Amino acid sequence: MVYSIILYRIIFKLSIFIVQLINLRKNTFYVLYLYINQYIVSMNGNLDKLMKGIVCKNILFDNLYTFINENKLKPNMTIVQIGSNNASSIYIKHKMTACEKLGIECNHLYFDSITENKLIEEVQKLNDNNSIHGYIIQLPLPEYINIDKILPFIDPSKDIDCFHPENVGKLLNYNNIILYPPTPIGIIHLLQQNNIQMRGKHIVIIGKGRIVGTPLSLLLSDEIKVGATVTLCDKWTNNIDNITSEADILIVCAGVKRLIKNSGQIKKDCILVDVGIHQEMIDGKRKIVGDIDMNDNIMTKCRMIAPSPGGCGCLTVIFLCINVVNAYCHKKNIKKFQI
């Protein structure tokens, strides 16, 4: 039995290595990865429980790249940044790099400072520019700008972050969605690709933010596409550990470092998804940690986990790129990219 585990572990690592090394990131490789990973988990729960967001991302990347080139598409994304923020600048660089590799034109519109009225004028210029198919206003914004005053002026058809009230409303009807909120749909995609059953399951989300928690709860609640039973919690939730310990799937997007750290907070054989991202000095080195502490007790008790980093965060940028491609397709009245 031990030799069997070692053998399948080696095959698993080789399959991922081949996928990433020679750029043959196709569905067959990922199916191989899934079967091997599930076999390993079934025999030794602590051997490999990590959902690999990078593998999902690479498959989507290749399929999207092929779709753009075969159809000779020329989508354009514009990123609006106000003020200097190191974290925002890093995120923007990742987005621009992904666009360049995919063949998506990407513009970076930077303002050192700007008034709300002037920002609204710039947004309206983006709305009127037919060569721009999708744009985002990079968050967080400086404190003197109220994002809620800006959102209603964004063209919903170009709102690739899916913040406009019209696009949020469309999440109530899964079938009519053109633009998906990138991180929430990335989480659902990662769970689906790892054969995690969501229909009828109790899914607890900690965090009600507009970027992840709230839109994710709407998507998961859809009776036709997903059909989960969703509980949405925040910092005001009483006896929250009693709720999380009953979750079949626990998604943590609270922005609180190591919020889930005790095995008593989770259900045996649950699925964990960590959306948090924090920088921390560990052994003199700056490292990324999440909202879930991946200690031995947590890892032993859960069935699988999407870690941070390396889980659903890998998928946010690629789904943002998918959104701008589908915004382009919608404008041109051509078939959109299918996930």
DRENFIDO-419225 format. One line per field, with one value per residue: residue number from 0; x, y, z of N, C-alpha, C in turn. Coordinates in steps of 0.2 Angstrom, whole numbers. Example, Ala and Ser with C-alpha at 12.3 -4.5 7.8 and 13.67 -1.06 7.14 Angstrom:
<nodes>
resi c(0, 1);
n_X c(66, 64);
n_Y c(-28, -11);
n_Z c(39, 35);
ca_X c(62, 68);
ca_Y c(-22, -5);
ca_Z c(39, 36);
c_X c(66, 64);
c_Y c(-16, 0);
c_Z c(39, 39);
</nodes>
This chain:
<nodes>
resi c(0, 1, 2, 3, 4, 5, 6, 7, 8, 9, 10, 11, 12, 13, 14, 15, 16, 17, 18, 19, 20, 21, 22, 23, 24, 25, 26, 27, 28, 29, 30, 31, 32, 33, 34, 35, 36, 37, 38, 39, 40, 41, 42, 43, 44, 45, 46, 47, 48, 49, 50, 51, 52, 53, 54, 55, 56, 57, 58, 59, 60, 61, 62, 63, 64, 65, 66, 67, 68, 69, 70, 71, 72, 73, 74, 75, 76, 77, 78, 79, 80, 81, 82, 83, 84, 85, 86, 87, 88, 89, 90, 91, 92, 93, 94, 95, 96, 97, 98, 99, 100, 101, 102, 103, 104, 105, 106, 107, 108, 109, 110, 111, 112, 113, 114, 115, 116, 117, 118, 119, 120, 121, 122, 123, 124, 125, 126, 127, 128, 129, 130, 131, 132, 133, 134, 135, 136, 137, 138, 139, 140, 141, 142, 143, 144, 145, 146, 147, 148, 149, 150, 151, 152, 153, 154, 155, 156, 157, 158, 159, 160, 161, 162, 163, 164, 165, 166, 167, 168, 169, 170, 171, 172, 173, 174, 175, 176, 177, 178, 179, 180, 181, 182, 183, 184, 185, 186, 187, 188, 189, 190, 191, 192, 193, 194, 195, 196, 197, 198, 199, 200, 201, 202, 203, 204, 205, 206, 207, 208, 209, 210, 211, 212, 213, 214, 215, 216, 217, 218, 219, 220, 221, 222, 223, 224, 225, 226, 227, 228, 229, 230, 231, 232, 233, 234, 235, 236, 237, 238, 239, 240, 241, 242, 243, 244, 245, 246, 247, 248, 249, 250, 251, 252, 253, 254, 255, 256, 257, 258, 259, 260, 261, 262, 263, 264, 265, 266, 267, 268, 269, 270, 271, 272, 273, 274, 275, 276, 277, 278, 279, 280, 281, 282, 283, 284, 285, 286, 287, 288, 289, 290, 291, 292, 293, 294, 295, 296, 297, 298, 299, 300, 301, 302, 303, 304, 305, 306, 307, 308, 309, 310, 311, 312, 313, 314, 315, 316, 317, 318, 319, 320, 321, 322, 323, 324, 325, 326, 327, 328, 329, 330, 331, 332, 333, 334, 335, 336, 337, 338);
n_X c(4, 10, 20, 12, 5, 16, 20, 9, 10, 22, 18, 8, 15, 24, 15, 9, 21, 24, 14, 15, 28, 31, 20, 9, -5, -18, -35, -35, -24, -27, -38, -32, -24, -34, -40, -29, -25, -37, -37, -25, -29, -39, -33, -23, -26, -19, -9, -10, -20, -22, -30, -26, -25, -17, -16, -29, -30, -20, -26, -37, -31, -24, -35, -42, -33, -32, -45, -46, -36, -39, -51, -48, -49, -49, -49, -50, -44, -45, -37, -40, -31, -30, -19, -4, -1, 7, 3, -8, -2, 6, -4, -10, 1, 1, -11, -9, 2, -4, -14, -6, 1, -10, -14, -23, -26, -20, -23, -16, -22, -17, -19, -13, -20, -37, -53, -70, -79, -72, -67, -78, -81, -70, -74, -85, -80, -73, -84, -89, -80, -77, -68, -63, -67, -69, -67, -59, -59, -47, -46, -40, -48, -43, -46, -54, -62, -78, -83, -96, -102, -97, -99, -113, -111, -103, -103, -113, -111, -97, -92, -81, -77, -89, -97, -106, -123, -133, -127, -124, -137, -141, -135, -144, -151, -145, -144, -144, -132, -118, -106, -96, -93, -76, -68, -77, -83, -72, -69, -80, -78, -66, -70, -79, -70, -63, -71, -80, -95, -109, -122, -136, -128, -122, -116, -105, -101, -89, -88, -95, -92, -92, -84, -81, -89, -103, -108, -104, -112, -124, -123, -120, -132, -141, -154, -154, -142, -132, -137, -135, -136, -134, -126, -122, -110, -103, -93, -101, -109, -116, -110, -102, -93, -101, -108, -99, -94, -103, -103, -102, -95, -83, -80, -69, -68, -64, -54, -46, -32, -28, -41, -48, -42, -43, -47, -59, -67, -71, -80, -79, -70, -74, -74, -62, -60, -49, -49, -42, -28, -13, 2, 16, 30, 40, 52, 61, 58, 47, 31, 16, 1, -15, -33, -36, -28, -16, -13, -8, -19, -30, -28, -28, -41, -50, -56, -52, -43, -43, -29, -21, -7, -11, -23, -39, -36, -27, -35, -42, -37, -37, -51, -55, -50, -57, -69, -67, -65, -77, -86, -82, -86, -99, -103, -99, -108, -105, -102, -98, -84, -84, -84);
n_Y c(-6, 6, 8, 9, 21, 30, 28, 33, 46, 50, 49, 59, 71, 71, 72, 85, 92, 90, 96, 110, 112, 109, 116, 110, 111, 104, 98, 84, 81, 88, 80, 68, 72, 75, 62, 55, 63, 62, 48, 47, 55, 48, 37, 41, 54, 65, 67, 73, 86, 98, 109, 114, 128, 134, 125, 124, 137, 138, 129, 136, 147, 143, 139, 150, 159, 152, 153, 167, 169, 161, 166, 179, 190, 206, 212, 225, 231, 242, 249, 258, 268, 276, 286, 281, 265, 251, 238, 238, 242, 230, 221, 226, 225, 211, 209, 216, 209, 196, 200, 204, 192, 185, 192, 203, 219, 231, 245, 257, 268, 281, 291, 303, 310, 314, 322, 317, 321, 323, 311, 304, 310, 305, 291, 292, 295, 283, 275, 280, 278, 268, 259, 253, 239, 234, 239, 242, 250, 251, 245, 247, 263, 280, 287, 299, 297, 291, 275, 271, 282, 282, 270, 269, 276, 269, 260, 246, 236, 236, 233, 225, 220, 218, 226, 235, 240, 235, 223, 216, 213, 204, 193, 186, 179, 167, 162, 173, 180, 189, 195, 189, 191, 191, 184, 176, 168, 161, 154, 145, 138, 132, 123, 115, 109, 101, 91, 94, 92, 103, 105, 105, 105, 112, 127, 138, 155, 166, 183, 197, 205, 216, 212, 198, 189, 193, 193, 180, 172, 174, 167, 154, 151, 149, 139, 131, 131, 128, 126, 126, 127, 141, 150, 166, 174, 187, 198, 201, 191, 180, 167, 160, 150, 139, 138, 137, 125, 117, 117, 110, 115, 127, 144, 156, 173, 184, 193, 193, 188, 171, 167, 155, 143, 133, 115, 113, 122, 118, 106, 88, 81, 92, 104, 117, 134, 146, 163, 174, 185, 189, 198, 192, 191, 178, 168, 178, 181, 188, 182, 175, 173, 166, 167, 156, 145, 134, 122, 107, 101, 106, 102, 89, 86, 92, 88, 93, 107, 124, 133, 148, 157, 151, 144, 149, 162, 162, 161, 173, 184, 178, 176, 189, 192, 184, 190, 202, 198, 192, 203, 210, 201, 201, 214, 214, 205, 191, 173, 170, 166, 150, 143);
n_Z c(0, 4, -5, -17, -14, -15, -28, -35, -31, -37, -50, -51, -48, -59, -69, -67, -68, -82, -88, -84, -89, -103, -108, -112, -108, -106, -106, -104, -96, -85, -80, -78, -67, -58, -55, -50, -39, -31, -29, -21, -10, -5, 0, 9, 19, 22, 13, 0, -1, -7, -18, -34, -40, -50, -60, -65, -70, -80, -89, -93, -98, -109, -117, -119, -125, -137, -142, -144, -154, -164, -168, -171, -163, -155, -142, -129, -114, -100, -87, -73, -61, -46, -37, -28, -24, -17, -17, -26, -38, -40, -42, -54, -63, -64, -71, -83, -88, -90, -100, -110, -114, -118, -129, -128, -129, -117, -107, -96, -85, -76, -62, -51, -41, -40, -42, -37, -46, -57, -59, -63, -75, -82, -82, -90, -102, -105, -106, -118, -127, -141, -144, -132, -123, -110, -93, -78, -61, -51, -35, -18, -17, -14, 2, 0, -10, -14, -19, -21, -27, -39, -46, -52, -64, -72, -87, -89, -98, -100, -88, -81, -68, -62, -53, -55, -51, -59, -65, -53, -50, -60, -56, -49, -58, -66, -79, -87, -87, -93, -89, -76, -59, -55, -45, -37, -47, -51, -39, -39, -51, -48, -38, -45, -54, -46, -44, -33, -25, -24, -24, -14, -3, 13, 12, 20, 21, 26, 27, 19, 9, -6, -17, -16, -5, -5, -19, -22, -14, -20, -32, -29, -23, -33, -39, -51, -57, -47, -33, -19, -1, 7, 20, 25, 33, 45, 54, 64, 67, 78, 89, 79, 77, 79, 68, 57, 60, 56, 42, 26, 16, 18, 15, 16, 17, 24, 27, 38, 46, 48, 54, 54, 64, 73, 75, 80, 74, 62, 51, 51, 37, 28, 15, 12, 8, 5, 4, 9, 10, 16, 21, 29, 41, 41, 49, 45, 32, 20, 18, 11, 19, 23, 27, 33, 45, 40, 49, 56, 63, 57, 43, 45, 48, 38, 21, 8, 3, -4, -5, 2, -3, -20, -23, -26, -29, -40, -51, -52, -61, -74, -76, -76, -88, -96, -95, -102, -114, -117, -116, -127, -137, -135, -139, -152, -156, -157, -154, -138, -127, -119, -104);
ca_X c(0, 14, 23, 7, 5, 22, 20, 4, 12, 27, 15, 5, 20, 26, 9, 9, 27, 24, 9, 18, 35, 30, 15, 3, -10, -25, -40, -34, -19, -30, -42, -27, -22, -39, -40, -23, -26, -42, -35, -21, -32, -43, -29, -20, -29, -14, -4, -11, -27, -22, -33, -21, -28, -13, -18, -36, -29, -17, -30, -42, -27, -23, -41, -44, -28, -34, -51, -44, -32, -43, -57, -45, -52, -45, -52, -46, -45, -42, -36, -39, -28, -29, -15, 1, -2, 11, -1, -12, 3, 8, -10, -11, 6, -1, -16, -6, 6, -9, -17, 0, 2, -16, -16, -28, -23, -22, -21, -16, -24, -15, -20, -10, -25, -43, -59, -75, -83, -67, -67, -85, -80, -66, -78, -90, -75, -72, -90, -90, -74, -79, -62, -62, -72, -70, -62, -59, -56, -43, -47, -44, -48, -41, -52, -58, -67, -83, -84, -103, -104, -94, -102, -119, -109, -100, -107, -113, -108, -90, -90, -78, -77, -96, -99, -112, -129, -137, -123, -125, -144, -141, -133, -150, -153, -138, -144, -143, -126, -113, -100, -96, -88, -70, -66, -83, -84, -66, -70, -85, -74, -61, -73, -81, -65, -60, -77, -83, -102, -111, -130, -139, -123, -122, -110, -104, -96, -87, -87, -100, -90, -95, -80, -82, -94, -110, -109, -103, -118, -130, -121, -121, -139, -145, -156, -153, -135, -128, -142, -132, -139, -129, -126, -118, -108, -98, -90, -107, -112, -116, -108, -100, -90, -106, -110, -94, -92, -108, -102, -99, -90, -82, -76, -67, -65, -66, -49, -44, -27, -29, -47, -50, -36, -44, -51, -66, -71, -73, -83, -74, -71, -76, -70, -60, -58, -46, -48, -38, -21, -9, 9, 19, 37, 41, 59, 65, 56, 40, 27, 9, -4, -22, -38, -36, -21, -16, -9, -9, -26, -35, -27, -30, -49, -53, -55, -48, -43, -40, -25, -19, -9, -10, -29, -43, -33, -24, -40, -46, -35, -39, -58, -56, -48, -63, -74, -66, -66, -85, -89, -80, -90, -106, -103, -99, -114, -103, -102, -94, -80, -87, -79);
ca_Y c(0, 12, 9, 11, 28, 33, 28, 38, 52, 52, 50, 65, 76, 71, 75, 93, 95, 90, 101, 117, 113, 110, 121, 106, 112, 102, 95, 77, 81, 89, 74, 63, 75, 74, 55, 53, 66, 59, 41, 48, 58, 42, 32, 45, 60, 71, 66, 79, 89, 105, 111, 117, 134, 136, 120, 126, 143, 136, 126, 141, 152, 140, 139, 157, 161, 149, 156, 174, 169, 158, 171, 185, 195, 212, 215, 230, 232, 248, 249, 265, 268, 283, 286, 276, 259, 246, 231, 239, 242, 223, 217, 229, 222, 204, 209, 218, 204, 191, 203, 204, 185, 182, 196, 208, 226, 233, 252, 259, 275, 283, 298, 304, 312, 316, 323, 312, 323, 322, 303, 302, 312, 300, 285, 293, 295, 276, 273, 283, 275, 261, 254, 250, 234, 233, 243, 242, 255, 247, 246, 252, 270, 284, 288, 305, 295, 286, 271, 271, 288, 281, 264, 270, 279, 264, 256, 239, 231, 236, 233, 218, 218, 216, 230, 240, 237, 231, 217, 212, 211, 199, 187, 182, 175, 164, 161, 179, 183, 190, 196, 186, 193, 186, 179, 171, 162, 157, 149, 140, 134, 128, 117, 110, 106, 96, 87, 95, 92, 109, 105, 102, 106, 118, 131, 144, 160, 172, 189, 200, 211, 216, 208, 190, 186, 194, 190, 172, 169, 174, 162, 148, 150, 148, 133, 128, 129, 126, 123, 125, 130, 146, 154, 171, 177, 192, 199, 202, 184, 177, 160, 159, 143, 134, 138, 135, 118, 113, 118, 105, 119, 133, 149, 162, 179, 190, 198, 192, 183, 165, 167, 148, 140, 127, 110, 113, 127, 115, 99, 83, 80, 97, 107, 123, 138, 152, 169, 179, 186, 194, 197, 191, 190, 171, 166, 183, 181, 190, 177, 176, 168, 167, 168, 149, 143, 127, 118, 99, 99, 108, 98, 82, 86, 93, 83, 96, 114, 128, 137, 155, 157, 145, 142, 152, 168, 161, 162, 180, 188, 175, 177, 196, 192, 181, 195, 207, 195, 191, 210, 211, 196, 203, 220, 212, 200, 184, 168, 171, 161, 146, 140);
ca_Z c(0, 5, -12, -21, -13, -17, -35, -38, -29, -42, -57, -50, -48, -65, -73, -66, -71, -89, -90, -84, -92, -110, -110, -115, -102, -109, -101, -102, -91, -78, -78, -75, -61, -53, -53, -46, -33, -27, -26, -15, -4, -2, 4, 14, 19, 23, 8, -4, 0, -10, -24, -37, -44, -56, -65, -68, -73, -86, -94, -95, -101, -116, -121, -120, -130, -143, -144, -146, -160, -170, -170, -173, -158, -153, -136, -126, -107, -98, -79, -70, -55, -43, -31, -28, -19, -20, -18, -32, -43, -41, -45, -61, -67, -66, -76, -89, -91, -93, -106, -116, -116, -122, -135, -126, -128, -110, -106, -89, -85, -69, -59, -44, -37, -44, -38, -39, -52, -63, -61, -66, -82, -85, -83, -96, -108, -106, -109, -125, -132, -143, -144, -126, -122, -103, -89, -70, -57, -46, -28, -15, -19, -9, 6, -2, -16, -13, -24, -22, -31, -46, -49, -56, -70, -76, -92, -86, -103, -99, -81, -80, -61, -60, -47, -56, -48, -64, -66, -47, -50, -65, -53, -47, -64, -68, -86, -91, -85, -98, -85, -70, -54, -57, -39, -35, -52, -50, -33, -41, -56, -44, -34, -50, -58, -42, -43, -27, -26, -21, -24, -8, 2, 17, 11, 24, 18, 31, 24, 15, 4, -13, -21, -15, -1, -7, -26, -22, -11, -25, -37, -26, -21, -39, -39, -57, -59, -41, -29, -12, 5, 9, 25, 25, 40, 45, 61, 69, 68, 85, 89, 72, 77, 79, 61, 53, 62, 52, 35, 21, 12, 21, 11, 21, 14, 30, 28, 45, 46, 52, 57, 56, 66, 77, 71, 82, 70, 55, 51, 48, 30, 25, 10, 14, 3, 8, -1, 12, 8, 20, 21, 36, 41, 44, 48, 42, 25, 19, 15, 10, 23, 22, 33, 37, 47, 38, 53, 56, 65, 52, 37, 46, 48, 31, 15, 3, 4, -9, 0, 0, -10, -24, -24, -30, -31, -47, -56, -53, -67, -80, -77, -78, -95, -100, -95, -107, -121, -118, -117, -134, -141, -134, -143, -159, -157, -159, -149, -132, -124, -115, -99);
c_X c(4, 17, 18, 6, 10, 22, 15, 6, 17, 23, 11, 9, 22, 21, 9, 15, 27, 19, 12, 25, 34, 24, 9, -2, -17, -29, -38, -29, -22, -35, -38, -25, -28, -40, -35, -24, -31, -40, -30, -24, -36, -39, -25, -22, -25, -9, -4, -19, -28, -25, -28, -24, -24, -14, -24, -34, -25, -21, -35, -38, -26, -29, -43, -39, -30, -40, -50, -41, -36, -49, -54, -48, -47, -48, -47, -48, -41, -42, -35, -36, -28, -25, -10, 0, 2, 8, -5, -8, 5, 2, -11, -5, 4, -6, -14, -2, 1, -12, -12, 1, -4, -18, -21, -24, -25, -19, -21, -17, -23, -16, -17, -15, -31, -49, -64, -78, -78, -67, -73, -84, -75, -69, -82, -86, -74, -78, -91, -85, -76, -74, -60, -68, -74, -65, -64, -57, -53, -44, -41, -43, -45, -47, -57, -63, -72, -85, -92, -106, -102, -98, -108, -117, -105, -105, -107, -110, -100, -87, -87, -77, -83, -98, -105, -119, -133, -133, -124, -132, -145, -139, -139, -153, -147, -138, -143, -137, -121, -106, -101, -91, -82, -68, -71, -83, -78, -66, -75, -82, -69, -64, -76, -76, -62, -66, -80, -91, -105, -119, -132, -134, -124, -115, -110, -99, -95, -85, -92, -98, -92, -91, -81, -88, -101, -112, -109, -109, -124, -129, -122, -128, -143, -147, -155, -146, -131, -132, -139, -136, -134, -131, -120, -116, -104, -96, -95, -111, -111, -114, -106, -96, -95, -108, -105, -92, -98, -108, -99, -94, -89, -78, -75, -64, -66, -60, -46, -39, -28, -35, -49, -43, -37, -48, -58, -70, -74, -76, -78, -76, -74, -71, -69, -58, -55, -45, -44, -31, -18, -2, 11, 26, 38, 48, 63, 63, 49, 37, 20, 5, -11, -27, -38, -29, -21, -11, -11, -16, -31, -34, -29, -38, -52, -52, -51, -48, -40, -36, -24, -12, -9, -17, -33, -40, -29, -29, -43, -44, -38, -47, -60, -55, -54, -68, -73, -67, -74, -88, -88, -85, -97, -107, -103, -104, -111, -103, -96, -90, -84, -82, -79);
c_Y c(6, 13, 11, 19, 32, 34, 33, 45, 55, 53, 57, 71, 77, 74, 83, 96, 96, 96, 108, 118, 114, 113, 117, 106, 110, 99, 88, 77, 83, 84, 69, 66, 74, 67, 53, 56, 63, 52, 42, 50, 52, 37, 35, 52, 66, 71, 72, 81, 96, 105, 115, 122, 135, 131, 122, 133, 142, 133, 132, 146, 149, 140, 146, 160, 158, 152, 163, 174, 166, 162, 178, 191, 200, 216, 220, 231, 238, 248, 256, 265, 275, 282, 280, 271, 253, 240, 232, 239, 235, 220, 220, 226, 215, 204, 211, 213, 198, 194, 202, 197, 182, 186, 201, 214, 229, 240, 253, 266, 277, 290, 298, 306, 315, 317, 318, 314, 322, 315, 301, 304, 307, 293, 286, 293, 288, 273, 274, 280, 268, 256, 251, 246, 233, 237, 241, 248, 251, 250, 244, 259, 274, 286, 294, 303, 290, 282, 271, 276, 287, 276, 265, 273, 274, 260, 249, 234, 231, 235, 226, 216, 216, 219, 234, 236, 233, 224, 213, 209, 205, 192, 183, 178, 172, 163, 167, 183, 183, 191, 193, 190, 188, 181, 174, 166, 158, 152, 143, 135, 129, 122, 112, 106, 100, 91, 87, 96, 98, 108, 101, 103, 112, 122, 138, 149, 165, 178, 191, 205, 210, 213, 201, 188, 187, 191, 182, 169, 169, 168, 155, 146, 148, 141, 128, 126, 126, 123, 122, 129, 135, 150, 159, 175, 183, 193, 200, 196, 181, 169, 157, 152, 138, 133, 135, 127, 113, 113, 112, 108, 125, 138, 155, 168, 185, 195, 198, 186, 177, 165, 160, 145, 134, 122, 110, 118, 124, 108, 94, 82, 86, 100, 114, 127, 145, 158, 174, 179, 191, 193, 197, 189, 183, 169, 171, 184, 183, 185, 179, 171, 170, 168, 161, 147, 135, 123, 111, 97, 101, 104, 91, 81, 87, 88, 86, 104, 118, 133, 144, 156, 150, 142, 146, 159, 168, 162, 169, 183, 184, 176, 184, 196, 189, 186, 200, 204, 194, 198, 212, 207, 199, 209, 218, 207, 193, 180, 170, 165, 157, 143, 133);
c_Z c(0, -2, -17, -21, -16, -25, -38, -36, -35, -48, -56, -51, -55, -70, -73, -69, -78, -91, -90, -88, -99, -113, -114, -110, -105, -104, -99, -97, -84, -76, -75, -68, -56, -51, -49, -39, -28, -25, -20, -9, -1, 2, 10, 14, 19, 18, 3, -4, -4, -17, -28, -42, -50, -61, -69, -72, -80, -91, -97, -100, -109, -120, -123, -126, -137, -146, -147, -153, -166, -172, -172, -169, -156, -147, -133, -118, -104, -90, -77, -63, -52, -37, -32, -22, -21, -21, -25, -38, -45, -45, -53, -65, -69, -71, -82, -92, -94, -99, -112, -118, -120, -128, -134, -125, -121, -109, -98, -88, -77, -68, -52, -39, -42, -40, -41, -45, -58, -64, -64, -74, -86, -87, -89, -102, -110, -109, -116, -130, -134, -144, -138, -124, -115, -99, -82, -67, -51, -39, -24, -18, -13, -5, 4, -8, -14, -19, -26, -27, -38, -49, -54, -63, -75, -81, -90, -91, -103, -92, -79, -73, -58, -54, -49, -54, -53, -65, -59, -47, -55, -62, -50, -52, -68, -76, -90, -90, -91, -94, -78, -65, -54, -51, -38, -41, -52, -45, -36, -46, -53, -41, -39, -53, -53, -40, -36, -28, -21, -20, -18, -2, 6, 16, 16, 21, 24, 27, 19, 10, -3, -18, -21, -12, -4, -14, -26, -19, -16, -30, -35, -24, -27, -39, -45, -58, -53, -36, -22, -7, 8, 15, 25, 31, 40, 53, 66, 71, 75, 84, 82, 72, 76, 72, 56, 54, 59, 45, 31, 17, 16, 17, 16, 17, 18, 30, 34, 45, 51, 57, 59, 57, 70, 74, 74, 78, 63, 56, 48, 41, 26, 19, 12, 8, 6, 3, 2, 9, 12, 20, 28, 36, 45, 43, 44, 35, 25, 15, 15, 15, 21, 28, 36, 38, 45, 42, 53, 58, 60, 46, 38, 45, 42, 26, 10, 5, -2, -5, -3, 2, -13, -25, -29, -33, -38, -52, -57, -59, -73, -81, -78, -85, -99, -100, -101, -114, -122, -119, -124, -139, -141, -139, -150, -161, -160, -153, -144, -130, -119, -110, -99);
</nodes>
